[in-house]
Amino acid sequence: MAKQLKGGYTTGACLAAGAKAGAMIMQGEDPGDRVDIVALDGTPLQIPIASVELLAHGVKVEIIKDAGDDPDITNGTSVFITFSFLTQEQLQPVYGQSILYKQILFEAGQGIGHATKPGLSLAVGEPAINPGPRQLVYNSIKDIIGDKACLVRVDIPAGTELATKTLNPVLGIEGGISVIGTTGVLRPMSEEAFKNSLVPQIEVAKAAGFTTQIFVPGKIGERIATSWGLPTEAMVQTSNFIGFMLEAGADHGLERILLFGHIGKLAKVAAGVFHTHNRVGDARLEVLAAYSAAKGMPAEGVQRILQAVTTEEALPVIEEYGLQSVYQVIAARASYRAERLLFNRLQVGTVLVTLQGKLLGMDEKAKEIGRDFGWQIK
C-alpha cells in the first residue's frame, strides 16, 4: 500500500498563527501550546507554538514551519512573529519595509525580501508578504483585535540564505525570502502521488455530465473562469502537469477541453512544454518574442520582451506596438500542440488571461466552448 503523504502549512499560515497567539496574549488570553486557524480554503489548521517572548510593548512568538511530506525548502525553519498594538497615527508604512492592510501594519524583518521588479502580485517596493498571507492574518485576528490597529512583524533569520536557493533573485525579490501561500495549507508534492490525486477531478466532472471540461492550471484560472460564469463543476485543476492531465482527459473519454489560465503557463504549452514547472520547462518569453516578431515587431521590442522577468512585464511591450492579436495566435498554437499530443483524440480550445483577470486572447474553439457554457466575458 502506498504511503499516505502528510500535509503541512505554509509560511503564511505560520505568520497567521503567530499573529493570533500574539494578539491573544496582548488581550490577556492564554493560547496554550498551539493555535487554531482556518485556512483560506476552509481547512482547519492546528499549529504548535515553539516559544513566546514578552517584550516591552508587545510579544514575540516563534512558529516552526512544518511542510509535512512536501519537499519545501523552508521546512523546519523558525518563523518569528512580533505583535503589538499601534495608534492610528503609527500606521505609516515605510517603503520597502512595511505595508498597510486594513488596520494591520505588516513589517518585513530579518530574512524577508522586497519586490524590485513589476509583474508579481506585489507592487515594486512592497515587502514580500503576499496578499494571501495578509488576508489569512486578518481573518485569524480580526475577532480578537476588533477595530484596534496593530503591527505584525515577521522575521525568518535563515531567509536570506534560503532565498539564494529559490527563484526570488530572478523574480526581483531582494533581501530575503517571501512569505507565501495561496490558502495556508501545504499539500504533499510527491510527483506521482500528486498527479494521480488530480485525475479523480475528471471522473467526478464527467459523472456530473460534463464531457467538455475546463482545465485550469491553478487558482488564478479557476477564479477568473468562475467570475465569467463558467461552471465550477466542470473545472479541473491540472497544476503543472498539463500534458498528463490532457492525456487523462482523453483516456476518460472527454470530447472537448478548454484550457483556461494565465498566459505565463499556457504560453509554454504553445511551445510544446506540457510540464510547466519553471525548473522543468520554460519558454514563456521566447514564445511571446517569437510570435511578436512574426507579427512584425522590430528587434528592439523583441529584445525588451526577452529581457523581461515575467510575462506580465512583457505584456505592455506588446500593447505598445499594437500587436495584441498575437495572443489569439498563441492561444491557437497551444490548442494545436495539445491536440497533437493527444493524436486528435479530442478537441482543445485555449483562453489566455492576465493575473488581474483581463482577457488577452482565445482561439475559435475556445469561443465555441465558451458560448456552449454561456459564459459572460468581462
N, C-alpha and C positions, 0 to 999 in steps of 0.2 A: 504494500500500500504506500502511495506517495506521501511524503511528509507534509503535514498541514503547516503552511507558512504563517509565521506570526507577524501581525501588523504592528505599526508603531505610530508615532506622531511627529509632526513637523517642527521646525524651529519656531514657526508662527504659533503653534499650539503651546510650545514651551513659554513663549512670551506671554500668551494669554493666561496661562496657569500661574506664572509668577506674578503677573499684574493683579490677578484675582486674589492670590494669597496676600500680597502686599496691601491691597485695598481692605481686605477683611481685618488684617492686623491693625491698620491705621484707624479702623472703625471700632476697635475693641473686641473683635471676634477672633476665635482661635480656629484656624483652618485645619489643624491636626497635621498629619504627616503626608496628606495628599489632597489634591484639589480636583473637583469635578467640573468639567466644562462640556459644552455641547459644540461639536464641530459645525462648520457652516453647511454641511450636507445632512445635519441632524444626528450624526453619530455621537453617542456619549463617550467621553474620554475621562479616565481617572489617572491623573498624573502625579507621581510622587514628588515631594519637596525634599531636596537634598540638604539644604541649610537655610537658616534665616539669620540675618544680622540687623539689629536695630541701630538706626542712625539718629543723628540729632533731630532731623526734620522728616524722617521717612524710614523706610525699611528696604533691605536688600535681600532678595530671595534667589537661591540657586536651584535651577532645574537642570537635570542631566538628560540630554537628548537620547531617546530610545527609538531607533529606526526599525526595531523588530528584525525580521529577516531580510529587509531591504539593504542592499549594499550602498548605503548612504555615507558620504564622506564625513558627515558631521556626527555620526553615531557615537555615543559615549562622551560627547563634548559638553562641557559645562556652559550653561547659558545663565547669565546673571541679570536679574531684572530689579531695578530700583524704582520704587513707587513713593510718591509724595503728593500732597495736595498743594495747589497753587492758587493765587488770587487771579482774577480775570486779567489784571494788568500784567501778570507774569507770563501770559500766554503769547509770547512773542517768538516765533520760530527764527532760527539762525541759519542762514544759507549754508547748505552742505552738512549741517549738524542735526537739525530738528525739523519737524513738520507738524502742523496742527491738523487734527482730525476730530471734528465735533469739539468736545471740551477737553480733549486729551492732547497734550504736547508730547509727541514721540521724539526721543533723543537717541541718536546713534552714538554709542560709546566705543570702547576699545574693540577692535576687530570687526567693526561694521563699516561697510563701504558706502559710497555715494555715487549717484549717476552722473556721468560726464558727457554722455552722448545721447542724442534723441533716438526714438524708435522703440523704447521699452515702455512698460506700464508705469514707469517713474519719469517725472519731469527732470530735466537737467538741473543738478544741484540738490535734488532731494536725497535724503538718506535712504539706503537700500532696505527699507522696511516696506514690503509690498502691500498693495491695497487689501488683499485677503486677510493677512495677519492684523492689520489695523482694525478691520471690521470685527474680527474674532475677539480682539481685546475689548473693544467697545461692548460687544454683546455679553462678554463674560463679566464685566464690572459695572454696567450701567445701573443695575438694580441696587448695587452697593453704594455707589457714589452719588446717585441722584443727579442733581444739577450742579454739583461741585466740579471745579476744574482740577486737573491733576497732571503730573509729569510721570511718564513711563519711559525709563531709560533702559536700553539693552546693551550689555557688554558680552562679547564672546572672545575672550583673550586669545584663543587659538585661531580666530577668524582670519587674521592677516596671513598666516602661513597657509591655512586651508584654502584660501581664495586662489592661491597660485596653482592649485590642482583642479581648478574649475575653469569654465569659460568666462568668468567675470571680467578678467582683464581685456579679453577680446570684445566683450559687450560694452565696455566702458564703465564698469563698476570698479572704482578705485578705492584703495584704502582698507579693503577687507571683504568679508563675505556678505551675502544677502540674507535677510530674514524672509523666507518664502513659505509657500503652502497655499494651494487653492482652497482647501477646506479645513486643513488641520490634521487630517488623517493621512498616514503614510501607508500605502498598500505595498505588499511584497512585490518585488520586481524580478523574481526569477523568471527568465525569459520564457521558457517553455510553459511553466505553470501559468504565467500571466497571459500568454497568448491563448492557451486553452480556456482560461476563465472568461475570455471575451466572446467566444463562439456562442454560448447559450443566449446571448442577446439576439442573435439572428433567429434562433429557434423560437424564442418567445414572440418576437415580432411576426414571424411567419404564422405561428399558431393563432395570432390575433387577426390574421387575414391579409398581412402585408407581404405580397410577393415583390413589390417595389419598396426598397428601404433606403433610408438616408444615413450614409456613413459620415460621421464627424470624427476628426482626429482627437478632439478633446472638448473641454468646457466652452471654449470660445465659439466653435462652430455650433455646438448644441444650444448655447444661449441665444445666438443670433438667429438660428433656424427656428427656434421656438418663438422668438419675437415676430417672425414673419408668418406665424400661424401654421407652420408645418407640424404635423402630429408627432408628439414625443414618443408615442407608442411605436412609431416606425423608425426611430433613431437608434443607431448602433455606434458606440464609441470604439474606435479602432486603435487608439493610442498611436504609437509609432509604426505599428505592424499593418500598414495599409494593404500591402500585397498579400499577406497571409489572410487577412480578413476578406479581401476580394475573392480569393480562391475558395474560402469557406462559404462565402455567399453563393458562388456558382455551384459548389458541391451540394448546397442545401436547396438548390432549385429555384433561386431567385431569378426574376425576369429582368429587373432593372435596378440599378443602384445610382443614387445621387450622391456624389462626393461633394461635401459642403464644408468649407473651412477656410482658415487663414491662408493667404497666398504664400506665406513662408513655408508651410507644409506642402501644399498642393503643387507649387511650382516644382518641387522635387519630383513629384510623380510625372510631370510633363517631361522630365529628363530621364524617365525610366528608373528612378530611385524609389523603391517601394518599402524599404525600411528607413524611416525618416528621422531616426535619432541622429543628431548632428555629429556624433562620434563614429557613425557607420556610413552615412552618405549625406552629402550636401552639395547642391548645385543651384541654390535659390538665386543668387545674384548673377550667376552665369546665364541662367535661363532668362532672367529679365534683360540682361545686357544683350544676349544673342538675338532675341526676338525684337527688342527695340531697335537694334542695328538693322535687322531685316526690314523694319518698317521705315528706315531712313534716318534714324538718329545719328548725328555726327559723332566722331570719335571722342570729342570732349565730353559729351553726355554719357557715352558708354563707359568711359573711364571713371566718371563720377559714380555710376552705378556699381562698378566693380570695387570701388574704394569704400563703399558704404559698409556699415557694420551689420545692419539688419535690412530686411525688405521694406519695412516701414520707412526707413531713412531714404531708400531709393525711390519710393513712390512719387515724391514731389518732383524728382528729376523727369520722370516720365510725363507728369502733368505739365511741367514747364515747356516741354516740346510738343504738347498736344497729341501725344501718342497713346491715349487711353484705350484705343481699340486693340492694343496689343494684348490686353487681358483676355479678350474673347478668344484670341488665337491660342494663348497659353492654356485656357480652360479646355478648348477643343483638343489640344495636344495631350493634356492629362487624360482626357476621356479615351483618346485613341490608344495611348500607351496602356491604359488599364484594360481595354477590350482586347488588345493584342496579347497581354499577359494571360488572359483567360481564353485565348483562342476563340474569341467572339461567342462564348457560351451565354453571355448576357449583354445587355446594353448599359452604358455608363454615361452619365452627364455630370458636369463639374461646375460648381459655383465658387468664385473667389471673393473673399471679403477681407476687410481690414480688422485690426484689433477693436476698433470702435464700432464695428458693425456696418460700415459703408460697403455697398455693393461695388465691386470693381469690374467684374465681368462674368459671363457664363456662356456656354455653348447652346446650340439649338436643342439638343437632347435634354439639357437641364431645364430649359424653358418649358418643354413639353411635360416633363415630370412635375415641375412646379405647378403648372396650370392644372394638371390632374389632381394635385393635392389641394388646390385652391389657395395657394399662398398669397400673402398680402405683403408685397415688397415695399420696404421702407427706404 
